[in-house]
């Protein structure tokens, strides 16, 4: 069983939600005739951590790991069968005509290559299934962050997770990671992993299938 570190699906992780209060903007325009930005009220979140620790995020990872484990067992079984076929072909080499042996060996190599392609196809399906599931969690979390920002009076939400922000100091009272996780678990307690759809372009980390080494 693999322990997946789920990476963000989006290419950039700086999340800024500007929620300008219309009343403040209208008042500023009346007094100066120019647009005046409201004072920044910042909330910060570790976006990746919320996705990973949410109930739906953990469920997705568990489902992918379970499918990976089942597939790996099938690979081990099929690889053993191929190895037995190879050994049997080697035993027959002494009694087969050279051209017959070469023909059988070519057929065996084709079979091995086709098998490896099938494993690569399953790996791509695992990739796409994980990506699709995580995208659902992230999309819902973005909606929740807008609601949270409005509820808490924040007009900027920054992803300040490790390696993703340049915040040097922050008041702990600004961090809404816990609240976001709790609300995400309420509105999206689970995501059922589905077979991939076409044109999935994301590449999160995932369990890697072991390619058979039959030559």
C-alpha positions as CSV (number, residue, x, y, z in Angstrom):
1,X,0.0,0.0,0.0
2,X,1.4,3.3,-1.0
3,X,1.1,6.5,1.0
4,X,0.3,9.2,-1.6
5,X,1.3,12.8,-1.2
6,X,-1.5,14.4,-3.2
7,X,-0.2,17.3,-5.2
8,X,-2.2,20.3,-6.2
9,X,-4.0,19.9,-9.5
10,X,-3.8,23.5,-10.5
11,X,-0.5,24.8,-11.9
12,X,-0.3,27.7,-9.5
13,X,-1.2,27.7,-5.8
14,X,-1.5,31.3,-4.9
15,X,-5.2,31.7,-4.2
16,X,-6.5,35.2,-3.8
17,X,-10.2,35.8,-3.4
18,X,-11.0,39.5,-3.5
19,X,-14.4,40.3,-2.1
20,X,-14.8,44.0,-2.2
21,X,-17.6,45.5,-0.2
22,X,-19.9,47.5,-2.5
23,X,-20.7,50.0,0.2
24,X,-17.1,50.9,0.9
25,X,-16.3,51.2,-2.8
26,X,-19.4,53.4,-3.4
27,X,-18.5,55.7,-0.5
28,X,-14.9,56.0,-1.7
29,X,-16.1,57.0,-5.2
30,X,-18.4,59.6,-3.7
31,X,-15.7,61.3,-1.7
32,X,-12.8,61.2,-4.1
33,X,-14.2,60.4,-7.5
34,X,-11.6,57.7,-7.7
35,X,-11.7,54.0,-6.9
36,X,-10.1,53.3,-3.5
37,X,-9.4,49.8,-2.5
38,X,-10.6,48.7,0.9
39,X,-8.1,47.8,3.6
40,X,-6.8,44.2,3.1
41,X,-8.3,41.7,5.5
42,X,-6.3,38.6,4.9
43,X,-7.1,35.0,5.7
44,X,-4.6,32.2,5.0
45,X,-5.0,28.5,4.3
46,X,-2.9,25.5,3.6
47,X,-4.9,24.5,0.6
48,X,-3.0,21.2,-0.1
49,X,-3.3,20.2,3.6
50,X,-7.1,20.7,3.6
51,X,-7.5,18.7,0.4
52,X,-5.3,15.9,1.8
53,X,-6.9,15.8,5.2
54,X,-10.5,16.2,4.1
55,X,-12.7,13.1,4.4
56,X,-13.3,13.1,0.6
57,X,-9.6,13.5,-0.1
58,X,-8.6,10.6,2.2
59,X,-11.4,8.5,0.6
60,X,-10.1,9.1,-2.9
61,X,-6.5,8.1,-1.9
62,X,-7.8,5.0,-0.2
63,X,-9.8,4.0,-3.2
64,X,-6.9,4.5,-5.5
65,X,-4.6,2.5,-3.2
66,X,-7.0,-0.3,-3.0
67,X,-7.3,-0.5,-6.8
68,X,-3.6,-0.3,-7.1
69,X,-3.1,-3.2,-4.7
70,X,-5.6,-5.4,-6.6
71,X,-4.0,-4.6,-9.9
72,X,-0.5,-5.3,-8.5
73,X,-1.6,-8.8,-7.4
74,X,-2.9,-9.5,-10.8
75,X,0.3,-8.3,-12.3
76,X,2.3,-10.6,-10.1
77,X,0.1,-13.6,-11.1
78,X,0.3,-12.8,-14.8
79,X,4.0,-12.2,-14.7
80,X,4.5,-15.6,-13.1
81,X,2.5,-17.2,-15.8
82,X,4.6,-15.4,-18.5
83,X,7.8,-16.6,-16.8
84,X,6.5,-20.2,-16.8
85,X,5.8,-19.9,-20.5
86,X,9.3,-18.6,-21.1
87,X,10.8,-21.5,-19.1
88,X,8.7,-24.0,-21.0
89,X,9.8,-22.5,-24.3
90,X,13.4,-22.8,-23.2
91,X,12.9,-26.5,-22.4
92,X,11.5,-27.1,-25.9
93,X,14.3,-25.4,-27.6
94,X,16.4,-28.6,-27.8
95,X,13.6,-30.5,-29.6
96,X,12.2,-27.7,-31.8
97,X,13.5,-26.9,-35.3
98,X,15.4,-23.5,-35.2
99,X,12.8,-21.7,-37.3
100,X,10.0,-23.1,-35.2
101,X,11.7,-22.0,-32.0
102,X,12.3,-18.5,-33.4
103,X,8.7,-18.2,-34.4
104,X,7.5,-19.2,-31.0
105,X,10.0,-16.8,-29.3
106,X,8.7,-13.9,-31.5
107,X,5.2,-14.7,-30.5
108,X,6.2,-14.8,-26.8
109,X,7.9,-11.4,-27.1
110,X,4.8,-9.9,-28.8
111,X,2.7,-11.2,-25.9
112,X,5.0,-9.7,-23.3
113,X,4.9,-6.3,-25.1
114,X,1.1,-6.4,-25.3
115,X,1.0,-7.2,-21.6
116,X,3.2,-4.3,-20.7
117,X,1.1,-1.9,-22.7
118,X,-2.0,-3.1,-20.8
119,X,-0.2,-2.3,-17.5
120,X,0.7,1.2,-18.8
121,X,-3.0,1.7,-19.8
122,X,-4.1,0.8,-16.2
123,X,-1.5,3.2,-14.8
124,X,-3.0,6.0,-17.0
125,X,-6.4,5.1,-15.7
126,X,-5.2,5.3,-12.1
127,X,-3.7,8.7,-12.8
128,X,-6.9,10.1,-14.4
129,X,-9.1,8.7,-11.7
130,X,-7.1,10.3,-9.0
131,X,-6.9,13.6,-10.8
132,X,-10.7,13.7,-11.4
133,X,-11.5,12.9,-7.8
134,X,-9.1,15.6,-6.4
135,X,-10.4,18.2,-8.9
136,X,-13.9,17.7,-7.4
137,X,-12.6,18.3,-3.9
138,X,-10.6,21.4,-5.0
139,X,-13.5,22.9,-6.8
140,X,-15.8,22.5,-3.8
141,X,-13.1,23.9,-1.5
142,X,-12.8,27.1,-3.6
143,X,-16.6,27.6,-3.2
144,X,-16.2,27.1,0.5
145,X,-13.4,29.6,0.7
146,X,-15.5,32.3,-0.9
147,X,-18.3,31.6,1.7
148,X,-15.8,31.5,4.6
149,X,-14.2,34.8,3.5
150,X,-17.6,36.4,3.4
151,X,-18.6,35.0,6.8
152,X,-15.3,36.1,8.4
153,X,-15.1,39.4,6.8
154,X,-11.9,38.6,4.8
155,X,-11.4,40.1,1.4
156,X,-8.2,38.1,0.5
157,X,-7.5,34.4,1.1
158,X,-3.9,33.3,0.5
159,X,-2.6,29.8,0.1
160,X,0.3,30.0,2.5
161,X,1.2,26.3,2.6
162,X,4.9,25.3,2.8
163,X,6.7,26.2,-0.4
164,X,3.7,28.0,-1.9
165,X,3.7,31.4,-0.4
166,X,6.0,34.3,0.6
167,X,4.3,35.2,3.8
168,X,6.9,35.9,6.5
169,X,4.6,36.5,9.4
170,X,0.9,35.8,10.1
171,X,-1.4,36.0,13.1
172,X,-2.7,32.6,14.0
173,X,-6.2,34.1,14.2
174,X,-6.1,34.6,10.4
175,X,-5.7,30.9,9.6
176,X,-8.9,29.2,8.5
177,X,-7.5,25.8,7.6
178,X,-9.4,24.0,10.4
179,X,-12.8,25.7,9.6
180,X,-12.3,25.0,5.9
181,X,-11.6,21.3,6.5
182,X,-14.7,21.0,8.8
183,X,-17.0,22.7,6.3
184,X,-15.6,20.7,3.4
185,X,-16.2,17.5,5.3
186,X,-19.8,18.6,5.9
187,X,-20.7,19.4,2.3
188,X,-18.5,16.8,0.6
189,X,-17.9,13.8,2.9
190,X,-16.9,11.5,0.1
191,X,-16.1,11.2,-3.6
192,X,-16.4,7.9,-5.4
193,X,-13.6,7.3,-7.8
194,X,-14.8,6.7,-11.3
195,X,-13.3,5.4,-14.6
196,X,-11.4,8.3,-16.3
197,X,-12.9,10.5,-19.0
198,X,-11.1,11.5,-22.1
199,X,-8.7,14.5,-22.2
200,X,-7.7,14.5,-18.5
201,X,-4.5,16.7,-18.4
202,X,-3.5,16.6,-14.8
203,X,-0.7,14.6,-13.4
204,X,-0.8,14.1,-9.6
205,X,1.4,11.7,-7.8
206,X,-0.1,8.2,-7.6
207,X,0.9,4.5,-6.9
208,X,3.2,3.2,-9.6
209,X,2.4,-0.2,-11.0
210,X,5.4,-2.5,-11.2
211,X,6.2,-3.4,-14.8
212,X,6.9,-7.2,-15.2
213,X,10.6,-8.0,-16.0
214,X,9.9,-11.0,-18.2
215,X,12.3,-10.7,-21.2
